[in-house]
Structure formats: C-alpha cells, structure tokens
Amino acid sequence: MRAIAATSNVLVSELDQKIQLAKQKQLTGVLLIKSSVIHQWRLYFLAGQLVWATTRTHAKRRWFRQLLQHQPDLRRYGLSASSEWTYGRLARLVICKKFNRTAFSKIVAGYIAEVLFDLQQQGTFNFQQTGRGFIYRIKPQKAYNLPYVNLQTIQIWEQAKREWQAWEYAELTQIDPNDALEINDLAMLEDLASPQLVQLLNSLVDGNHTLRDLALQANQSLMPFVLSIFPHLRNRSLQLKSVGDIITQARPVAQNNIVVKFERTIIPKDARIVYVDNNLIDSQTMATIIEAAGHRYSNIPDPLEVLKKLVELQPKVIFLNLTMPVTNGYELCAQIRRLSGFKDTPIVMVGSGNNSVAERMRARMVGASEFLSKPIRPKTVLKTLIVLGVI
C-alpha cells in the first residue's frame, strides 16, 4: 500500500506541476498525456485556464451521468441515452439560450473532475505494471478552436486530487469506478448484507452499469457507495467486470414499505460538516474525507470560538475532538447541547485510540451521538456518517 501511495504521489506531483506551469505561462492549447497506447488524455487550456478534458474511456457514459445529475429533463432538449454527447452540441444550445448555462457549467466541471480522477488512477496502474510514468506533449492551438466555459478549474483539479487521495486512504486503489457491478452469489449476499443493501442492489445491479452509474442512481457520492459494497466484493458475493461505453436503461428502484437507506439522505449532500480540533494534520485528513463524500467542510481550531462559529456556520454534523487546550470535548459538547438550535444536531466525539468504556459512556451522557477513535480513517468516518443518516 505504501509503495502504491508513493508511486501515486510522484505522478500526481508531476501532473500538478504541469497544470500549474500551464496556468503560469497562460497556455492556450492542449496538454497531451499518455501512460500507454490505450490510455491517453487531453487537457484543454485557454489563457492558462483548464476548460475541458477528454479521454477515450466511457465518454458517452460520462455525459449521460452529468446530464442526469444536473439536467435530468433530457427530452426537453431532444436528448436521450443514445444521443451523441459533445461539448460543442451543448455549447450551441447554451448560446441559443436553449440550455441552462449554470447546468452546462456544472456538467462540464463534473466531466472534467471524472477525467482527472481516472488520469491519476490509470497512471498509477500503468506505472506499477510497466515502471513508466506519464509522457507529456504540448500542442498550441488558436483560441477559437478551443471549447470554453467559465469554470473554477483550478479548484476542480484540487478537488480531483483530494478525491484520489481519499480513495487511496480508503484502500480502494484497485477498484476501478468504470467497472460494472454484478451479483455473483445472491444467497451469500443475502446472508451477509443488510436487507436494505440487498434490496438496493437487486433493484439496480444488472451487470451493465458501472460503479459511478450505480452511485448516481442510489443518490450517493461514489466513495461511500463503494465502501458499502466493498466487504461483499472481498467475499465475492459481488464482482466487477469491464464494460464498454454503452448506456442501457436504468432499472427503477422498487417502491415498497422497506426504506432503502441509499435512496434518501436525511441530511442532503453538500451539507456543512464541522470538525473542532487544533491538530492541523487531523483536520486536513478529515477535510479530504468529508469533501470527497460530497459535503462542505469547516475546521474550528480554537475551542473558545466554537459556540460563536457554530451559530454562524449552522453545520448539520459536528465532529468534536476530546482533548484540546483550555477545555475538553465533554465540556464543549454539554455547552453545544444547551444552544437551542443544536439540541438534535449529531455530535461525534473523537478520542485517542485507547479510549475506555467509561469515556465513551461519559461522552453519551453529555450528549454525544457517536464516538470515533483516532487515527482518523475514511472507512470509520464514512461508516459513522452512514449510521447518522448523512450519506
């Protein structure tokens, strides 16, 4: 695992330097990237701004996912699963005011983010197999030949880096989100998985839809969804397979009296989650996990500012470190519970790895909803958020 992370860090650092250099030199053109004969990527820059990205893998599926997420009423624009998805086609609809510009920007940003994630993962795979890194080539172009939409693309690249880092932390590096899921042993799955998860998978999984497709249909961010099925991939009741760039009609989720946890979110995606801790490294780790799960993150390092900041931020979940200067997590938790707007807000106490049963009981007595032990790991944080109904 350490060797994989070290390889990835070198590749990502090199790629980051190329993107930052393109920005500094105000590049207008294409950065061509190759890791093998099969895997090739194109990053399009306009005056140093990354405005588009392409690769050969699942181009239609990417468009379809982004359209479903940000502009689900496809028929209104004469589009369907079999349509030819191109940047130019949608851009022309935007220019003619036949397609929402904000939705278009979100679609393009989401598409770029997926390509950048795959670029990091496939580059790492290729290096492990061949010992070769990326090959870069710059191809200048005229500005009018480049696609353009006003995006915060440096932030997109930073987000893609955090998502890949979280994927590594969660030990999912060998899981390709472009692979399709299928049920290999239904009897074993029914014995070992929760009824809610079995129902969800029976409703959605048909061997044609990728992990990304299924996460979208389940109304989940990618990593929490994959973590929920990961134990069943390991015991082989579920399995992955490669699929081509073909879209088939999604199977509708069965509607009955059983509530499928993954079909709903008690707390919506993009909710604000706060971590109270003065440890910079732990805060950065938590930020990577929370943001990769699709939520906004804020850190409050000063315990004396906690109550004021919470009122300002109005978070949906609070992670509260047990040991801090001046005060401690128990006292802060009790104070937070006395605030009228935070009587029911989930509070997760975060303690050291050797916390006793008595400490956990004390945390419950002062109003903590859950208890989490350090070191902070993606699996435990995301499992806690799932228990709380956040994801």
C-alpha positions as CSV (number, residue, x, y, z in Angstrom):
1,M,0.0,0.0,0.0
2,R,2.8,2.4,0.8
3,A,4.5,1.6,-2.5
4,I,1.3,2.4,-4.3
5,A,0.9,5.7,-2.4
6,A,4.5,6.7,-3.1
7,T,4.1,6.0,-6.8
8,S,0.9,7.9,-6.9
9,N,2.4,10.9,-5.1
10,V,5.2,11.2,-7.6
11,L,2.8,11.0,-10.6
12,V,0.3,13.4,-9.1
13,S,3.0,15.9,-8.1
14,E,4.4,15.8,-11.7
15,L,1.0,16.3,-13.2
16,D,0.3,19.1,-10.7
17,Q,3.5,20.9,-11.8
18,K,2.4,20.6,-15.5
19,I,-1.0,22.1,-14.8
20,Q,0.4,24.9,-12.7
21,L,3.0,25.7,-15.3
22,A,0.3,25.9,-18.0
23,K,-1.5,28.4,-15.8
24,Q,1.6,30.5,-15.2
25,K,2.5,30.6,-18.9
26,Q,-1.1,31.4,-19.9
27,L,-1.1,28.4,-22.2
28,T,-3.7,28.3,-25.0
29,G,-3.7,24.8,-26.4
30,V,-3.8,21.1,-25.5
31,L,-1.7,19.2,-23.0
32,L,-1.5,15.6,-24.4
33,I,-0.8,13.0,-21.8
34,K,-0.1,9.3,-22.4
35,S,0.6,6.4,-20.0
36,S,0.2,3.6,-22.6
37,V,-1.0,3.0,-26.1
38,I,-4.5,2.6,-24.7
39,H,-4.8,5.3,-22.1
40,Q,-4.5,8.9,-23.4
41,W,-5.9,12.1,-22.1
42,R,-6.2,15.7,-23.5
43,L,-6.4,18.7,-21.2
44,Y,-7.5,21.9,-22.9
45,F,-6.2,25.2,-21.7
46,L,-7.4,28.7,-22.7
47,A,-5.1,31.5,-21.5
48,G,-3.8,29.2,-18.7
49,Q,-7.3,28.1,-17.6
50,L,-8.2,24.4,-17.8
51,V,-11.5,24.5,-19.8
52,W,-12.0,20.9,-20.9
53,A,-10.6,17.3,-20.6
54,T,-11.2,14.2,-22.6
55,T,-10.2,10.5,-22.7
56,R,-11.3,7.6,-24.7
57,T,-12.9,5.7,-21.8
58,H,-16.7,5.9,-21.4
59,A,-17.1,9.3,-23.0
60,K,-20.9,8.7,-23.5
61,R,-21.4,7.4,-20.0
62,R,-19.8,10.5,-18.5
63,W,-22.0,12.8,-20.5
64,F,-25.1,10.8,-19.6
65,R,-24.3,10.8,-15.8
66,Q,-23.6,14.5,-15.7
67,L,-26.8,15.3,-17.7
68,L,-28.9,13.1,-15.4
69,Q,-27.4,14.8,-12.3
70,H,-27.6,18.4,-13.4
71,Q,-30.2,18.5,-16.2
72,P,-32.4,15.4,-15.9
73,D,-35.1,16.6,-18.2
74,L,-33.3,15.4,-21.4
75,R,-36.3,15.1,-23.6
76,R,-36.9,18.8,-23.4
77,Y,-33.7,19.3,-25.4
78,G,-34.2,16.4,-27.8
79,L,-31.6,14.3,-26.0
80,S,-31.6,10.7,-24.9
81,A,-29.3,7.9,-23.8
82,S,-28.5,7.2,-27.5
83,S,-27.6,10.8,-28.3
84,E,-24.1,11.8,-29.4
85,W,-22.8,13.7,-26.4
86,T,-20.4,16.5,-27.4
87,Y,-19.3,19.7,-25.8
88,G,-20.0,21.6,-29.0
89,R,-23.6,20.4,-29.2
90,L,-24.5,21.5,-25.7
91,A,-22.5,24.7,-26.1
92,R,-24.5,25.7,-29.1
93,L,-27.7,25.1,-27.2
94,V,-26.4,27.4,-24.5
95,I,-25.5,30.1,-27.0
96,C,-29.0,29.8,-28.5
97,K,-30.4,30.0,-24.9
98,K,-32.0,26.6,-25.3
99,F,-29.9,25.1,-22.4
100,N,-29.3,26.4,-18.9
101,R,-25.8,27.9,-18.7
102,T,-25.4,27.1,-15.0
103,A,-26.3,23.5,-15.6
104,F,-23.9,23.4,-18.5
105,S,-21.1,24.7,-16.3
106,K,-21.8,22.0,-13.7
107,I,-21.9,19.3,-16.3
108,V,-18.6,20.3,-17.8
109,A,-17.0,20.6,-14.3
110,G,-18.2,17.2,-13.3
111,Y,-17.0,15.7,-16.6
112,I,-13.5,17.2,-16.1
113,A,-13.3,16.0,-12.5
114,E,-14.1,12.4,-13.5
115,V,-11.4,12.5,-16.2
116,L,-8.8,13.9,-13.8
117,F,-9.6,11.2,-11.2
118,D,-9.2,8.5,-13.8
119,L,-6.0,10.1,-15.1
120,Q,-4.5,9.7,-11.6
121,Q,-5.7,6.1,-11.1
122,Q,-4.8,4.8,-14.6
123,G,-1.4,6.5,-14.4
124,T,-0.7,4.8,-11.1
125,F,-1.8,1.4,-12.5
126,N,0.4,1.8,-15.6
127,F,3.4,2.7,-13.6
128,Q,3.0,-0.4,-11.4
129,Q,2.8,-2.6,-14.4
130,T,5.4,-1.0,-16.7
131,G,7.6,1.2,-14.5
132,R,6.8,4.1,-16.8
133,G,5.3,7.5,-15.9
134,F,3.3,9.9,-18.0
135,I,4.5,11.2,-21.3
136,Y,3.6,14.9,-21.9
137,R,3.4,16.9,-25.0
138,I,2.0,20.5,-25.5
139,K,0.1,21.3,-28.7
140,P,-0.6,25.0,-29.1
141,Q,-3.9,25.9,-30.7
142,K,-5.8,29.0,-31.8
143,A,-8.2,30.3,-29.1
144,Y,-11.3,30.0,-31.3
145,N,-10.6,26.2,-31.8
146,L,-10.9,25.5,-28.1
147,P,-14.1,24.8,-26.1
148,Y,-14.7,27.4,-23.3
149,V,-16.9,27.8,-20.3
150,N,-16.3,29.9,-17.3
151,L,-15.2,27.4,-14.6
152,Q,-13.2,27.4,-11.3
153,T,-11.0,24.8,-12.9
154,I,-8.0,25.0,-10.5
155,Q,-10.5,24.2,-7.8
156,I,-11.7,21.2,-9.9
157,W,-8.1,19.9,-10.1
158,E,-7.6,20.4,-6.3
159,Q,-10.9,18.5,-5.7
160,A,-9.8,15.7,-8.0
161,K,-6.5,15.4,-6.1
162,R,-8.4,15.2,-2.8
163,E,-10.8,12.6,-4.1
164,W,-8.0,10.4,-5.3
165,Q,-6.1,10.8,-2.0
166,A,-9.2,9.8,-0.1
167,W,-9.6,6.8,-2.5
168,E,-6.0,5.8,-1.6
169,Y,-6.6,6.3,2.2
170,A,-9.7,4.0,2.0
171,E,-7.5,1.3,0.3
172,L,-9.7,1.3,-2.8
173,T,-6.9,1.9,-5.3
174,Q,-7.5,-1.4,-7.1
175,I,-11.2,-0.6,-7.6
176,D,-11.9,1.0,-10.9
177,P,-15.1,3.1,-10.8
178,N,-15.6,2.5,-14.5
179,D,-16.1,-1.2,-13.9
180,A,-19.6,-2.7,-13.8
181,L,-21.0,-4.5,-10.8
182,E,-22.8,-7.8,-10.8
183,I,-24.1,-10.2,-8.2
184,N,-22.1,-13.4,-8.2
185,D,-23.7,-15.2,-5.2
186,L,-27.1,-13.9,-4.2
187,A,-27.5,-16.4,-1.4
188,M,-24.2,-15.3,0.3
189,L,-25.1,-11.7,-0.2
190,E,-28.5,-12.2,1.5
191,D,-26.8,-13.9,4.4
192,L,-24.1,-11.3,4.9
193,A,-25.5,-7.9,3.8
194,S,-28.3,-5.8,5.3
195,P,-31.8,-6.3,3.8
196,Q,-31.7,-2.6,2.7
197,L,-28.4,-3.1,0.8
198,V,-29.7,-6.4,-0.8
199,Q,-32.9,-4.6,-1.9
200,L,-31.0,-1.7,-3.4
201,L,-28.6,-4.0,-5.3
202,N,-31.3,-6.2,-6.5
203,S,-33.1,-3.2,-7.9
204,L,-30.1,-1.6,-9.6
205,V,-27.4,-4.1,-10.4
206,D,-27.7,-5.8,-13.9
207,G,-24.0,-6.1,-14.9
208,N,-24.2,-3.2,-17.3
209,H,-23.9,-0.2,-15.1
210,T,-20.6,1.0,-13.6
211,L,-19.9,1.9,-10.0
212,R,-20.3,5.5,-11.0
213,D,-23.6,4.9,-12.7
214,L,-24.9,3.0,-9.7
215,A,-23.8,5.6,-7.1
216,L,-25.7,8.2,-9.1
217,Q,-28.8,6.1,-9.2
218,A,-28.5,5.4,-5.5
219,N,-28.2,9.2,-4.8
220,Q,-24.8,8.7,-3.3
221,S,-21.3,10.0,-3.7
222,L,-19.0,7.5,-5.2
223,M,-16.7,6.6,-2.3
224,P,-19.4,6.0,0.3
225,F,-21.3,3.8,-2.1
226,V,-18.2,1.7,-3.0
227,L,-17.3,1.4,0.7
228,S,-20.7,0.0,1.4
229,I,-20.2,-2.9,-1.1
230,F,-16.5,-3.4,-0.6
231,P,-16.8,-6.2,2.0
232,H,-19.0,-8.1,-0.4
233,L,-16.5,-7.7,-3.2
234,R,-13.9,-9.2,-1.0
235,N,-16.1,-12.2,-0.1
236,R,-17.0,-12.5,-3.8
237,S,-20.7,-12.3,-3.4
238,L,-20.3,-9.3,-5.7
239,Q,-17.9,-8.9,-8.5
240,L,-16.7,-6.3,-11.0
241,K,-16.2,-6.6,-14.8
242,S,-15.1,-4.3,-17.6
243,V,-17.9,-2.9,-19.8
244,G,-17.9,-0.8,-22.9
245,D,-19.3,2.7,-23.5
246,I,-22.9,1.6,-23.9
247,I,-25.8,3.0,-22.0
248,T,-28.8,0.9,-21.2
249,Q,-32.0,2.0,-19.5
250,A,-31.6,2.0,-15.7
251,R,-33.8,-0.4,-13.8
252,P,-36.2,1.5,-11.5
253,V,-35.8,1.1,-7.7
254,A,-38.6,-1.0,-6.3
255,Q,-41.1,1.0,-4.2
256,N,-42.4,-0.7,-1.1
257,N,-42.6,-0.2,2.6
258,I,-38.9,-1.1,3.2
259,V,-36.9,2.1,3.3
260,V,-33.8,1.8,1.3
261,K,-31.2,3.9,3.1
262,F,-29.3,4.7,0.0
263,E,-32.3,6.1,-1.8
264,R,-32.7,9.0,0.6
265,T,-30.5,11.3,2.6
266,I,-31.7,12.6,5.9
267,I,-29.1,15.3,5.6
268,P,-28.7,16.5,2.0
269,K,-25.5,16.2,0.1
270,D,-23.3,19.3,0.2
271,A,-24.2,19.8,3.8
272,R,-21.8,21.6,6.1
273,I,-19.8,19.4,8.4
274,V,-17.6,20.9,11.1
275,Y,-14.6,19.4,12.9
276,V,-13.4,21.0,16.2
277,D,-9.7,20.3,16.6
278,N,-6.5,22.3,16.7
279,N,-4.5,19.4,15.1
280,L,-3.7,20.6,11.5
281,I,-2.9,17.1,10.2
282,D,-6.0,15.6,11.5
283,S,-8.1,18.5,10.2
284,Q,-6.6,18.1,6.7
285,T,-7.3,14.3,6.8
286,M,-10.9,15.0,7.8
287,A,-11.3,17.6,5.1
288,T,-10.2,15.2,2.4
289,I,-12.7,12.5,3.6
290,I,-15.6,14.9,4.0
291,E,-15.2,16.8,0.8
292,A,-14.7,13.5,-1.2
293,A,-18.1,12.4,0.2
294,G,-19.7,15.5,-1.4
295,H,-20.0,17.7,1.7
296,R,-18.7,21.1,2.7
297,Y,-16.1,21.1,5.5
298,S,-15.0,23.6,8.1
299,N,-12.5,23.4,10.9
300,I,-12.7,25.3,14.2
301,P,-9.2,25.1,15.8
302,D,-9.9,27.5,18.7
303,P,-12.2,25.9,21.4
304,L,-13.0,29.4,22.7
305,E,-14.6,30.3,19.3
306,V,-16.6,27.1,18.9
307,L,-20.1,28.3,20.0
308,K,-19.9,31.5,18.0
309,K,-18.6,29.8,14.9
310,L,-21.3,27.0,15.1
311,V,-24.0,29.6,15.2
312,E,-22.5,31.2,12.1
313,L,-21.9,28.0,10.1
314,Q,-25.0,26.1,11.2
315,P,-23.5,22.7,10.5
316,K,-25.5,19.5,10.0
317,V,-22.9,17.3,11.8
318,I,-20.2,18.2,14.4
319,F,-17.0,16.2,15.0
320,L,-15.6,17.2,18.3
321,N,-12.1,16.3,19.5
322,L,-11.9,15.1,23.1
323,T,-8.6,16.6,24.0
324,M,-8.0,20.3,23.4
325,P,-6.3,23.2,25.2
326,V,-8.2,25.3,27.7
327,T,-11.2,22.9,27.7
328,N,-12.2,19.4,26.6
329,G,-14.7,17.7,24.4
330,Y,-17.0,16.8,27.2
331,E,-17.5,20.4,28.4
332,L,-17.9,21.7,24.8
333,C,-20.4,19.0,24.0
334,A,-22.5,20.0,27.0
335,Q,-22.3,23.7,26.1
336,I,-23.3,23.0,22.5
337,R,-26.3,21.0,23.6
338,R,-27.5,24.0,25.6
339,L,-27.8,26.0,22.4
340,S,-31.4,26.0,21.2
341,G,-30.5,25.2,17.6
342,F,-28.2,22.3,18.3
343,K,-30.2,20.1,20.7
344,D,-30.6,17.5,17.9
345,T,-27.6,18.1,15.8
346,P,-25.4,14.9,15.6
347,I,-22.2,15.3,17.6
348,V,-19.4,12.8,17.1
349,M,-16.8,12.7,19.8
350,V,-13.3,12.0,18.5
351,G,-10.9,10.5,21.0
352,S,-7.5,8.8,21.1
353,G,-7.1,5.1,20.2
354,N,-7.1,3.9,23.8
355,N,-10.4,5.3,25.0
356,S,-12.1,3.3,27.7
357,V,-15.7,2.2,28.0
358,A,-16.1,4.8,30.8
359,E,-15.0,7.6,28.5
360,R,-17.5,6.5,25.8
361,M,-20.3,6.4,28.4
362,R,-19.4,9.9,29.6
363,A,-19.5,11.2,26.0
364,R,-23.0,9.8,25.7
365,M,-24.0,11.3,29.0
366,V,-23.1,14.9,27.8
367,G,-25.0,14.4,24.6
368,A,-22.6,12.9,22.0
369,S,-24.4,10.9,19.3
370,E,-21.4,8.7,18.3
371,F,-17.8,8.1,19.4
372,L,-14.9,7.8,17.0
373,S,-11.3,6.7,17.8
374,K,-8.2,8.1,16.2
375,P,-6.4,7.7,13.9
376,I,-8.9,9.2,11.6
377,R,-9.6,6.8,8.7
378,P,-12.0,7.2,5.8
379,K,-13.8,3.9,6.5
380,T,-14.6,4.7,10.1
381,V,-15.6,8.3,9.4
382,L,-17.8,7.4,6.4
383,K,-19.3,4.5,8.4
384,T,-20.2,6.9,11.2
385,L,-21.9,9.3,8.7
386,I,-23.8,6.4,7.2
387,V,-25.1,5.4,10.7
388,L,-26.1,9.0,11.3
389,G,-28.0,9.0,8.0
390,V,-25.8,11.7,6.4
391,I,-24.8,9.5,3.5
